[in-house]
């Protein structure tokens, strides 16, 4: 909903009348007026100077005067250099507040018709999910909701990297050390159970390498001749040859991992419409590459490997098939991308993958363009920075990875400790407290990660993320719960006359009026941070308003009606914004 359309039209008409310059109304852009200046919205006149043949101050003054004379919603204006700051009449803003309260336009966005398939998570089936996966999943899930709220048709999908040497390493270690144990017999979550054997493989390899090195081998030679490594290579060959025993073990261990992953997904509050398996699509990618080779898009080297030359695009040559004809990682992505288009005929195929893979997705897009695939132009890589803890960068091979389940356990425990020590009395049952600790702990985790621009690296500090006063998820949850508590003591119908808003009330209305546009901006920029920072600003403004303005005991009925509208609309926007971030909004805290 564009509340400023009449003002856009007035400015467009004014520019045409004053300077004989045609600028369509929908191309007129406003910026929020900086808080140190009077006004709610600002129009920049510098692009008009060539047509006006006057200096910025004169041009802005003329245009401001035209608005006063031709648009009755404008109360006054002021000019700072080439910036026209516009103040609107009170009834303009109360009318907008009423529409926001009664229509909630963010719930019924205009449908854009754009179909987006969003791939996120993408784990390997040889170890549990970790903190890096958490940022991936939180970004992917939130972006999917933001894109849908902006009017797009969104489909969430996952890709499992379920084949290859890394998977076989866990299988070999299990054969050696598993003694037919299962997640059930050991009481272990399935992905943790298999991940234990991935670490076990590393320990076995280190031990055998040390033995071979003691016999005179170099480290590099020993790593390639260690018996446990040769077993893993042999197992991969057996898998690719379709050996029944190998496939049975592979299916069993992957099944354990999937069961464990699904528990983590449910706990974190993310889901997928469809799963793709690397094992089902790597051969399809190989077939597409071979067709491209026949058509001359690619070339074969003397050793039989197939390559693409991207030097004309500022990149280099990239291998697509090894000399033995087997697929590489990008070959699988080619096959999956093709299948995904057959499944969805999407306009945009978005991949949530860390920025370490920026080059990979540039290559994927260019290869698909060479193949003439109709979806190539819609490839979008949502690149994000890595996540560190204060202790340092995560390392998975040594088994010191920050496990996703352990981190969620820690966040819930921190939430429990914080809330029990706060001055807020929890008149809840034990079951309600347990639910609240989970909601607050996950809100702290999710908001801390999502409030940062996806492209930036994060230093995640669990202690800083839980606070009822700072820029945190729990602070916004608490503001939402406070609003719900106030409204529970009121009954009203949104139809009475509203008083003219004062400065704090006006600031709140203006911020509320920008929510729908914020969703659109977050969608265009693929950034949940824009939603996170918006709802923090809104929550902070509401608390400032609430500290000095009584909703329950307003001086006049008109004043009370205004404040009830403010509370209702702020609560609705905070709840919706939290939901776009995948955060639950408890009604009591």
Protein Blocks (a to p, Z undefined) as FASTA:
>chain_A
ZZklmmmmmmmmmmmmmnopacdfklpccddddfkbgcjbdcdfklmmmmnopafklmmm
mmmmmmmmmomkbmbdcdehjaccddddfklmmmmmmmmmmnommlmccdehiacdddeh
jiafkbccdfklmmmmmmmmmmmmmmmmnopacdddddddfedjklmmmmmmmmmmnnop
afklnopafklmmmmmmmmmmmmmmmmmmmmmmnopafklmmmmgmklmmmmmmmmmmmn
opaklmmmmmmmmmmmmmmmmmmmmmnopacfbdcdfklmmmmmmmmmmmmmmnopaccd
fkopacddfklnopacddfbdfkopacfklmmmmmmmmmmmmnopabdcddddfklmmmm
mmmmmmmmmnopaklmmpccddddddddfkbpcdfknopaccfklmmmmmmmmmmmmmmm
mmbdcdbdfklmmmmmmmmmmmmmmmmmmmpcfkbccdddfklmpcckbccfklmmmmmm
mmmmmmmmpccddfbccddddfklmmmmmmmmmmmmmmmmmmmnopaklmmmmmmmmmmm
mmmmmmmocfklcfbfklmmmmmmmmmmmmmmmmmmmmmnopacdfbZZ
